[in-house]
Amino acid sequence: MEWLLNLSHRFGWWAVLDILIVSVAIYELLKLIRGTRAVQMVLGAGLLAGVYYLSRWGHLETVNWVIRNFVGYVVFALIVLFQADIRRSLAHFGRTPFVTFFSRTDGIEEMIEEIAVAATVLAGQRVGAIVAIEREIGLRNYIEGGIPLDATLTHDLLATIFRPGGPLHDGAVIIQGDRIAAAACFLPLTVNPQLSKDLGTRHRAAIGLTEETDAVAVIVSEETGLVSLALDGRIERGLDSDRLRARLRGLLGTGRASSRRGARTS
């Protein structure tokens, strides 16, 4: 805190607040674009800016004229091409901790309950499933490879999606916020040689996703009916419904006990 006080005495509190606001905005922007196609767009813009200043320093008048006259059209073209990503990014920004600091956790509790009930039902029927829950790192690249749904999360819908023989039962369901963003999403397989040979493709896909992102994945085994949870490239197997609820509460940011802990039947 001493450095902050020294900075405020030198420049004033309003200047410090100005710097903090810009820093938070840049940080949130970097989190939004991390792991998405927008990273390539930002790198391209940075390269274009570098060429522009190089042309000024090297007196490359033709290159400088081309960049100055076409950069405006490029900006409009990017807005048109990435309008869906921009819209989703703005919606995602509305769910950041800075914006939702005073929001209630009822939505998270409801989501956890629906997932726990669905996992219990699917495990009892020996139906395989993967449910990936997005956290800080966006999963849009995987969502775009699946079937977009943007549907309300319910255990009945999850059970229907993973019904054997259905058009969406292959692949994973990805959850953003309290909604099902997409189904039939294909996830990267882990190449960790230390994993047990008993783990099949479904478990390896869930582990592979959590190796590359901070997502949480709930897996139901078709062979054993066991419920597992993958996080940070590791897997916890044999979770019952109460343990699954407790783990999800701790990972998704709510530690309070739910008033709806009793499992519902479908």
ABEGO torsion letter per residue (X at the ends): XAAAAAAAAAAEAAAAAAAAAAAAAAAAAAAAABGBAAAAAAAAAAAAAAAAAAAAAAGBAAAAAAAAAAAAAAAAAAAAAAAAAAAAAAAAAAABAAAAAABBAAAAAAAAAAAAAAAAAAAAAGBBBBBBBBBABBAAAAAAABBBAGBBBBAAAAAAAABBGBAAABEBBBBBEABBABBGBBBBBBABAABBAABBAAAAAAAAAAAABABBBBBBBAAAGBBBBBBGGBBBBGBBAAAAAAAAAAAAGBABBBAAABBBBX
